[in-house]
Amino acid sequence: MSEITLKECQQLVDGWVNTIGVRYFSELTNTAVLMEEVGEVARIMARIYGDQSFKKTDEQYDLADEFADVFFVLVCLANQTGVDLAEAFQRNMAKKTGRDKERHANNPKLR
Ligand SMILES: [Mg+2]
């Protein structure tokens, strides 16, 4: 499972949604769900690395599982909008590399 490709993730999610999930939620609903899931990650991060503290009822958390929730909904949206995530990610990394090749190296705040 750890060797799964982004294309396989998109196919796996599509198969799951169209069987167990019945159909995709609308794009707008999934956008809202994505924000909810990002909020769940933020809540944990604020308590682990930030100044917030856990309530007794929140002490059982699974950051990796929340990252996976975010990724699942993102994959749903990619499938619904016709985005090939592997291709998009490679193109995005090339863009970042070209743009930031010297920018971060020359940033004194990063030293
Ligand atoms: Mg979640």
Backbone and ligand atoms as CSV (ligand in chain L), in Angstrom:
chain,resi,resn,atom,element,x,y,z
A,1,MET,N,N,0.827,-1.212,0.000
A,1,MET,CA,C,0.000,0.000,0.000
A,1,MET,C,C,0.860,1.261,0.000
A,2,SER,N,N,2.081,1.182,0.599
A,2,SER,CA,C,2.915,2.388,0.675
A,2,SER,C,C,3.479,2.775,-0.684
A,3,GLU,N,N,3.437,1.865,-1.661
A,3,GLU,CA,C,3.995,2.140,-2.980
A,3,GLU,C,C,2.936,2.593,-3.983
A,4,ILE,N,N,1.781,2.962,-3.525
A,4,ILE,CA,C,0.694,3.348,-4.409
A,4,ILE,C,C,1.032,4.666,-5.126
A,5,THR,N,N,0.704,4.745,-6.403
A,5,THR,CA,C,0.951,5.971,-7.170
A,5,THR,C,C,-0.239,6.920,-7.019
A,6,LEU,N,N,-0.015,8.153,-7.423
A,6,LEU,CA,C,-1.120,9.118,-7.379
A,6,LEU,C,C,-2.245,8.685,-8.323
A,7,LYS,N,N,-1.875,8.151,-9.471
A,7,LYS,CA,C,-2.906,7.669,-10.412
A,7,LYS,C,C,-3.727,6.547,-9.769
A,8,GLU,N,N,-3.026,5.634,-9.076
A,8,GLU,CA,C,-3.734,4.550,-8.382
A,8,GLU,C,C,-4.624,5.097,-7.265
A,9,CYS,N,N,-4.150,6.131,-6.578
A,9,CYS,CA,C,-4.985,6.772,-5.541
A,9,CYS,C,C,-6.263,7.305,-6.175
A,10,GLN,N,N,-6.121,7.975,-7.310
A,10,GLN,CA,C,-7.301,8.546,-7.970
A,10,GLN,C,C,-8.263,7.445,-8.401
A,11,GLN,N,N,-7.725,6.329,-8.892
A,11,GLN,CA,C,-8.577,5.204,-9.310
A,11,GLN,C,C,-9.234,4.533,-8.105
A,12,LEU,N,N,-8.466,4.375,-7.032
A,12,LEU,CA,C,-8.990,3.745,-5.812
A,12,LEU,C,C,-10.138,4.558,-5.222
A,13,VAL,N,N,-9.930,5.861,-5.143
A,13,VAL,CA,C,-10.975,6.749,-4.606
A,13,VAL,C,C,-12.201,6.718,-5.514
A,14,ASP,N,N,-11.982,6.750,-6.814
A,14,ASP,CA,C,-13.117,6.740,-7.748
A,14,ASP,C,C,-13.943,5.459,-7.597
A,15,GLY,N,N,-13.248,4.328,-7.483
A,15,GLY,CA,C,-13.942,3.059,-7.289
A,15,GLY,C,C,-14.709,3.037,-5.976
A,16,TRP,N,N,-14.084,3.553,-4.942
A,16,TRP,CA,C,-14.727,3.579,-3.621
A,16,TRP,C,C,-15.973,4.469,-3.638
A,17,VAL,N,N,-15.807,5.675,-4.179
A,17,VAL,CA,C,-16.933,6.626,-4.191
A,17,VAL,C,C,-18.111,6.045,-4.971
A,18,ASN,N,N,-17.830,5.409,-6.105
A,18,ASN,CA,C,-18.914,4.915,-6.962
A,18,ASN,C,C,-19.522,3.589,-6.500
A,19,THR,N,N,-18.991,3.016,-5.435
A,19,THR,CA,C,-19.585,1.791,-4.892
A,19,THR,C,C,-20.064,2.061,-3.463
A,20,ILE,N,N,-19.114,2.166,-2.562
A,20,ILE,CA,C,-19.469,2.379,-1.149
A,20,ILE,C,C,-20.075,3.767,-0.934
A,21,GLY,N,N,-19.529,4.756,-1.604
A,21,GLY,CA,C,-20.036,6.120,-1.429
A,21,GLY,C,C,-21.254,6.433,-2.281
A,22,VAL,N,N,-21.625,5.528,-3.185
A,22,VAL,CA,C,-22.743,5.665,-4.144
A,22,VAL,C,C,-22.404,6.651,-5.261
A,23,ARG,N,N,-22.128,7.913,-4.928
A,23,ARG,CA,C,-21.703,8.897,-5.917
A,23,ARG,C,C,-20.923,9.993,-5.205
A,24,TYR,N,N,-20.253,10.835,-6.015
A,24,TYR,CA,C,-19.529,11.962,-5.437
A,24,TYR,C,C,-20.519,12.974,-4.856
A,25,PHE,N,N,-20.168,13.597,-3.724
A,25,PHE,CA,C,-20.861,14.805,-3.295
A,25,PHE,C,C,-20.580,15.861,-4.359
A,26,SER,N,N,-21.360,16.905,-4.402
A,26,SER,CA,C,-21.103,17.962,-5.379
A,26,SER,C,C,-19.719,18.571,-5.125
A,27,GLU,N,N,-19.192,19.213,-6.145
A,27,GLU,CA,C,-17.876,19.847,-6.022
A,27,GLU,C,C,-17.880,20.877,-4.891
A,28,LEU,N,N,-18.989,21.603,-4.772
A,28,LEU,CA,C,-19.059,22.629,-3.728
A,28,LEU,C,C,-19.102,21.998,-2.338
A,29,THR,N,N,-19.871,20.933,-2.209
A,29,THR,CA,C,-19.908,20.224,-0.919
A,29,THR,C,C,-18.527,19.696,-0.576
A,30,ASN,N,N,-17.860,19.075,-1.542
A,30,ASN,CA,C,-16.530,18.533,-1.249
A,30,ASN,C,C,-15.518,19.634,-0.951
A,31,THR,N,N,-15.700,20.811,-1.523
A,31,THR,CA,C,-14.819,21.937,-1.178
A,31,THR,C,C,-15.014,22.307,0.288
A,32,ALA,N,N,-16.260,22.326,0.729
A,32,ALA,CA,C,-16.541,22.622,2.141
A,32,ALA,C,C,-15.994,21.520,3.043
A,33,VAL,N,N,-16.150,20.265,2.615
A,33,VAL,CA,C,-15.631,19.139,3.404
A,33,VAL,C,C,-14.100,19.219,3.482
A,34,LEU,N,N,-13.460,19.624,2.378
A,34,LEU,CA,C,-11.996,19.790,2.391
A,34,LEU,C,C,-11.593,20.815,3.446
A,35,MET,N,N,-12.330,21.926,3.517
A,35,MET,CA,C,-12.024,22.955,4.529
A,35,MET,C,C,-12.225,22.399,5.940
A,36,GLU,N,N,-13.281,21.589,6.126
A,36,GLU,CA,C,-13.504,20.961,7.436
A,36,GLU,C,C,-12.322,20.089,7.825
A,37,GLU,N,N,-11.876,19.271,6.860
A,37,GLU,CA,C,-10.776,18.346,7.155
A,37,GLU,C,C,-9.468,19.090,7.412
A,38,VAL,N,N,-9.219,20.162,6.663
A,38,VAL,CA,C,-8.028,20.989,6.908
A,38,VAL,C,C,-8.120,21.594,8.314
A,39,GLY,N,N,-9.323,21.968,8.708
A,39,GLY,CA,C,-9.530,22.499,10.058
A,39,GLY,C,C,-9.210,21.472,11.136
A,40,GLU,N,N,-9.522,20.212,10.863
A,40,GLU,CA,C,-9.210,19.160,11.835
A,40,GLU,C,C,-7.699,18.993,11.985
A,41,VAL,N,N,-6.967,19.118,10.866
A,41,VAL,CA,C,-5.500,19.086,10.931
A,41,VAL,C,C,-5.000,20.292,11.721
A,42,ALA,N,N,-5.548,21.463,11.426
A,42,ALA,CA,C,-5.117,22.692,12.106
A,42,ALA,C,C,-5.346,22.592,13.611
A,43,ARG,N,N,-6.467,21.998,13.989
A,43,ARG,CA,C,-6.790,21.851,15.408
A,43,ARG,C,C,-5.713,21.025,16.131
A,44,ILE,N,N,-5.312,19.919,15.504
A,44,ILE,CA,C,-4.280,19.067,16.108
A,44,ILE,C,C,-2.932,19.799,16.146
A,45,MET,N,N,-2.571,20.449,15.024
A,45,MET,CA,C,-1.277,21.148,14.954
A,45,MET,C,C,-1.189,22.256,16.001
A,46,ALA,N,N,-2.312,22.964,16.202
A,46,ALA,CA,C,-2.325,24.053,17.186
A,46,ALA,C,C,-2.105,23.523,18.597
A,47,ARG,N,N,-2.517,22.270,18.814
A,47,ARG,CA,C,-2.380,21.699,20.153
A,47,ARG,C,C,-1.041,20.987,20.355
A,48,ILE,N,N,-0.483,20.437,19.276
A,48,ILE,CA,C,0.829,19.775,19.410
A,48,ILE,C,C,1.961,20.812,19.359
A,49,TYR,N,N,1.903,21.701,18.357
A,49,TYR,CA,C,3.028,22.618,18.122
A,49,TYR,C,C,2.723,24.058,18.531
A,50,GLY,N,N,1.465,24.352,18.732
A,50,GLY,CA,C,1.078,25.718,19.068
A,50,GLY,C,C,0.803,25.875,20.546
A,51,ASP,N,N,0.112,26.925,20.862
A,51,ASP,CA,C,-0.084,27.302,22.257
A,51,ASP,C,C,-1.382,26.759,22.853
A,52,GLN,N,N,-2.203,26.132,22.010
A,52,GLN,CA,C,-3.434,25.536,22.530
A,52,GLN,C,C,-3.097,24.256,23.292
A,53,SER,N,N,-3.986,23.853,24.170
A,53,SER,CA,C,-3.801,22.567,24.855
A,53,SER,C,C,-5.008,21.679,24.587
A,54,PHE,N,N,-4.780,20.382,24.676
A,54,PHE,CA,C,-5.853,19.411,24.422
A,54,PHE,C,C,-6.856,19.403,25.570
A,55,LYS,N,N,-8.143,19.340,25.212
A,55,LYS,CA,C,-9.153,19.025,26.223
A,55,LYS,C,C,-9.028,17.536,26.491
A,56,LYS,N,N,-9.498,17.108,27.618
A,56,LYS,CA,C,-9.446,15.679,27.950
A,56,LYS,C,C,-10.057,14.829,26.830
A,57,THR,N,N,-11.163,15.331,26.248
A,57,THR,CA,C,-11.879,14.558,25.218
A,57,THR,C,C,-11.154,14.547,23.873
A,58,ASP,N,N,-10.159,15.439,23.679
A,58,ASP,CA,C,-9.443,15.541,22.392
A,58,ASP,C,C,-8.086,14.867,22.413
A,59,GLU,N,N,-7.749,14.209,23.513
A,59,GLU,CA,C,-6.384,13.702,23.645
A,59,GLU,C,C,-6.083,12.533,22.716
A,60,GLN,N,N,-7.124,11.850,22.254
A,60,GLN,CA,C,-6.904,10.761,21.294
A,60,GLN,C,C,-6.955,11.349,19.890
A,61,TYR,N,N,-5.838,11.623,19.283
A,61,TYR,CA,C,-5.823,12.168,17.931
A,61,TYR,C,C,-4.941,11.308,17.042
A,62,ASP,N,N,-5.171,11.412,15.737
A,62,ASP,CA,C,-4.370,10.663,14.768
A,62,ASP,C,C,-4.071,11.605,13.608
A,63,LEU,N,N,-2.945,12.287,13.709
A,63,LEU,CA,C,-2.580,13.293,12.701
A,63,LEU,C,C,-2.481,12.680,11.314
A,64,ALA,N,N,-1.869,11.500,11.214
A,64,ALA,CA,C,-1.721,10.846,9.907
A,64,ALA,C,C,-3.089,10.570,9.288
A,65,ASP,N,N,-4.045,10.135,10.103
A,65,ASP,CA,C,-5.388,9.855,9.609
A,65,ASP,C,C,-6.069,11.137,9.132
A,66,GLU,N,N,-5.822,12.240,9.824
A,66,GLU,CA,C,-6.406,13.515,9.383
A,66,GLU,C,C,-5.762,13.989,8.086
A,67,PHE,N,N,-4.453,13.777,7.930
A,67,PHE,CA,C,-3.806,14.093,6.649
A,67,PHE,C,C,-4.460,13.258,5.536
A,68,ALA,N,N,-4.729,11.999,5.831
A,68,ALA,CA,C,-5.355,11.120,4.834
A,68,ALA,C,C,-6.769,11.585,4.495
A,69,ASP,N,N,-7.506,12.097,5.484
A,69,ASP,CA,C,-8.838,12.657,5.202
A,69,ASP,C,C,-8.734,13.831,4.230
A,70,VAL,N,N,-7.766,14.716,4.469
A,70,VAL,CA,C,-7.563,15.867,3.578
A,70,VAL,C,C,-7.239,15.372,2.172
A,71,PHE,N,N,-6.332,14.403,2.098
A,71,PHE,CA,C,-5.900,13.882,0.799
A,71,PHE,C,C,-7.071,13.219,0.059
A,72,PHE,N,N,-7.881,12.458,0.780
A,72,PHE,CA,C,-9.029,11.777,0.164
A,72,PHE,C,C,-9.968,12.780,-0.499
A,73,VAL,N,N,-10.313,13.819,0.208
A,73,VAL,CA,C,-11.252,14.802,-0.358
A,73,VAL,C,C,-10.595,15.566,-1.509
A,74,LEU,N,N,-9.300,15.846,-1.389
A,74,LEU,CA,C,-8.588,16.503,-2.485
A,74,LEU,C,C,-8.602,15.627,-3.731
A,75,VAL,N,N,-8.402,14.324,-3.531
A,75,VAL,CA,C,-8.444,13.388,-4.662
A,75,VAL,C,C,-9.851,13.352,-5.265
A,76,CYS,N,N,-10.876,13.368,-4.426
A,76,CYS,CA,C,-12.259,13.436,-4.940
A,76,CYS,C,C,-12.409,14.648,-5.855
A,77,LEU,N,N,-11.964,15.801,-5.382
A,77,LEU,CA,C,-12.115,17.029,-6.170
A,77,LEU,C,C,-11.305,16.965,-7.459
A,78,ALA,N,N,-10.123,16.384,-7.400
A,78,ALA,CA,C,-9.316,16.221,-8.621
A,78,ALA,C,C,-10.071,15.346,-9.616
A,79,ASN,N,N,-10.629,14.247,-9.134
A,79,ASN,CA,C,-11.388,13.354,-10.020
A,79,ASN,C,C,-12.593,14.077,-10.620
A,80,GLN,N,N,-13.288,14.841,-9.804
A,80,GLN,CA,C,-14.497,15.521,-10.268
A,80,GLN,C,C,-14.205,16.640,-11.259
A,81,THR,N,N,-12.997,17.217,-11.182
A,81,THR,CA,C,-12.666,18.345,-12.049
A,81,THR,C,C,-11.694,17.957,-13.160
A,82,GLY,N,N,-11.420,16.652,-13.279
A,82,GLY,CA,C,-10.597,16.173,-14.387
A,82,GLY,C,C,-9.120,16.481,-14.258
A,83,VAL,N,N,-8.631,16.591,-13.025
A,83,VAL,CA,C,-7.214,16.891,-12.814
A,83,VAL,C,C,-6.435,15.592,-12.598
A,84,ASP,N,N,-5.350,15.430,-13.353
A,84,ASP,CA,C,-4.400,14.330,-13.164
A,84,ASP,C,C,-3.394,14.817,-12.124
A,85,LEU,N,N,-3.497,14.321,-10.896
A,85,LEU,CA,C,-2.676,14.848,-9.796
A,85,LEU,C,C,-1.186,14.607,-9.994
A,86,ALA,N,N,-0.816,13.477,-10.563
A,86,ALA,CA,C,0.614,13.197,-10.779
A,86,ALA,C,C,1.198,14.215,-11.748
A,87,GLU,N,N,0.483,14.450,-12.833
A,87,GLU,CA,C,0.945,15.405,-13.840
A,87,GLU,C,C,0.967,16.818,-13.241
A,88,ALA,N,N,-0.079,17.181,-12.513
A,88,ALA,CA,C,-0.169,18.516,-11.919
A,88,ALA,C,C,0.943,18.731,-10.889
A,89,PHE,N,N,1.224,17.691,-10.091
A,89,PHE,CA,C,2.249,17.820,-9.056
A,89,PHE,C,C,3.633,17.989,-9.681
A,90,GLN,N,N,3.916,17.197,-10.709
A,90,GLN,CA,C,5.220,17.302,-11.371
A,90,GLN,C,C,5.391,18.686,-12.001
A,91,ARG,N,N,4.325,19.175,-12.634
A,91,ARG,CA,C,4.379,20.501,-13.263
A,91,ARG,C,C,4.570,21.582,-12.193
A,92,ASN,N,N,3.897,21.418,-11.070
A,92,ASN,CA,C,3.983,22.389,-9.985
A,92,ASN,C,C,5.378,22.424,-9.365
A,93,MET,N,N,5.988,21.232,-9.190
A,93,MET,CA,C,7.337,21.188,-8.615
A,93,MET,C,C,8.342,21.842,-9.550
A,94,ALA,N,N,8.162,21.621,-10.864
A,94,ALA,CA,C,9.056,22.247,-11.837
A,94,ALA,C,C,8.908,23.770,-11.760
A,95,LYS,N,N,7.681,24.240,-11.620
A,95,LYS,CA,C,7.431,25.685,-11.503
A,95,LYS,C,C,8.096,26.244,-10.251
A,96,LYS,N,N,7.904,25.561,-9.114
A,96,LYS,CA,C,8.500,26.024,-7.852
A,96,LYS,C,C,10.026,26.038,-7.943
A,97,THR,N,N,10.588,25.000,-8.555
A,97,THR,CA,C,12.042,24.894,-8.655
A,97,THR,C,C,12.606,26.043,-9.468
A,98,GLY,N,N,11.986,26.324,-10.603
A,98,GLY,CA,C,12.445,27.430,-11.443
A,98,GLY,C,C,12.313,28.762,-10.734
A,99,ARG,N,N,11.213,28.955,-10.065
A,99,ARG,CA,C,10.916,30.244,-9.422
A,99,ARG,C,C,11.774,30.465,-8.169
A,100,ASP,N,N,12.004,29.392,-7.402
A,100,ASP,CA,C,12.602,29.548,-6.072
A,100,ASP,C,C,14.057,29.082,-5.993
A,101,LYS,N,N,14.646,28.802,-7.166
A,101,LYS,CA,C,16.000,28.235,-7.191
A,101,LYS,C,C,16.960,29.030,-6.293
A,102,GLU,N,N,16.931,30.353,-6.385
A,102,GLU,CA,C,17.851,31.170,-5.587
A,102,GLU,C,C,17.140,31.925,-4.472
A,103,ARG,N,N,15.841,32.036,-4.577
A,103,ARG,CA,C,15.073,32.855,-3.633
A,103,ARG,C,C,15.269,32.409,-2.189
A,104,HIS,N,N,15.124,31.128,-1.924
A,104,HIS,CA,C,15.246,30.658,-0.537
A,104,HIS,C,C,16.700,30.637,-0.073
A,105,ALA,N,N,17.609,30.293,-0.989
A,105,ALA,CA,C,19.034,30.276,-0.640
A,105,ALA,C,C,19.504,31.671,-0.240
A,106,ASN,N,N,18.897,32.699,-0.826
A,106,ASN,CA,C,19.307,34.080,-0.538
A,106,ASN,C,C,18.472,34.738,0.565
A,107,ASN,N,N,17.614,33.953,1.205
A,107,ASN,CA,C,16.765,34.510,2.264
A,107,ASN,C,C,17.479,34.402,3.619
A,108,PRO,N,N,17.943,35.522,4.170
A,108,PRO,CA,C,18.683,35.459,5.446
A,108,PRO,C,C,17.838,34.927,6.603
A,109,LYS,N,N,16.519,35.005,6.487
A,109,LYS,CA,C,15.665,34.509,7.559
A,109,LYS,C,C,15.707,32.977,7.675
A,110,LEU,N,N,16.195,32.312,6.601
A,110,LEU,CA,C,16.239,30.847,6.599
A,110,LEU,C,C,17.572,30.307,7.123
A,111,ARG,N,N,18.441,31.210,7.529
A,111,ARG,CA,C,19.758,30.754,8.043
A,111,ARG,C,C,19.786,30.723,9.553
L,1,MG,MG,MG,-10.980,14.135,9.644
